[in-house]
Amino acid sequence: MTETPTQKPDNNLVWAILSTVLCCMPLGIVAIIKATSVDTLWTAGKYDEAQKAADDARKWAIIGAISGAVVIVIYVIAMVAAAVLGNL
């Protein structure tokens, strides 16, 4: 029998929500789904699956934040380039 871990993993729900609202909605929604499953899995005694869901939620929130930042940088570069080329 698997021994009960001492502490429930952080579900990373805050980061998932921030990633959804501020960065990339599709990837943030995946992170939210993973984050909300952590507590359910933990309560059901599926400790390894709860840890994996917490890790996945963190991973998807980070991927969403990075992809959102990349899109913003590309947008800013495009706007600067359009402004420079428009003034030539």
N, C-alpha and C positions, 0 to 999 in steps of 0.2 A: 504494500500500500504506500502511496506517495505521502510524504510528510507535508503538513500544511506549512507553507511559507509564513514568515512572521508578519509580512506587510504586503498589502495589496499594491500592485504596481500603479503608478500614476497613469491615468487614462489619456492624458494629453488633450482633453476636450477643449480647453481654452485655446491652445495652439491651433487645433483643427478649426475652430470657429473663426479665429483671426485670419487664418489662411483662406477660409471660404469668403469672408467678407472683404478682406483687403487685397487679396492676391489673385487666386485662381479658383473660381467656384467649383468646377467639376472635380478637381483633385481634392479640394477642401471637403466636399461632400463625402468622398471616399474616406477621408480621415475622420470625419464625424461619425460615419457608420462604424468604423473600426473602434473608435473611442467609446462609443455608447455600448458596445458589446463587452467591454472589459468587465464592468460591474456584474453583468449577468453571468458571464463565464466564471468569474471569481466566486459568486454566490453558489453556483452549481457545483463547485469543487473542481472545476477544470482549470487548475492553476497555471499549467504550462500554456494552455490555449489563451488564457487571460493575459499572460506575459507577452505572448506572440501578438495578440491583438493590440496591446499597448505599444509594442515596438512598431507594428505596422502603422498605427495611427500617427506616431511621431514621424515615421518615414514619409508618409503621404503629406503630412502638414509641411514638412521641410521641402519636399519636392514641389508642392503647390506654391510655397513662398518664393522659392528660387525661380520657378517658371514665371511667376507674376513679376518678379524683379527684372528678369530678362526681357519680358514683353515691354515693360515700362522703359527700360534702357533703349531698346530698339525703337520705340515710339519717339523718345526724346531725340535720338540721333536722326531719325527721319525728319522730324520737325525742324531741327537745326539745319540739316542739309537742304530742306525745301526753302528755308528762309535765306540761306546763303546763295543758293542757285537762283532764287527769285530776284535777288538784288544785283545779279550780274548783268 
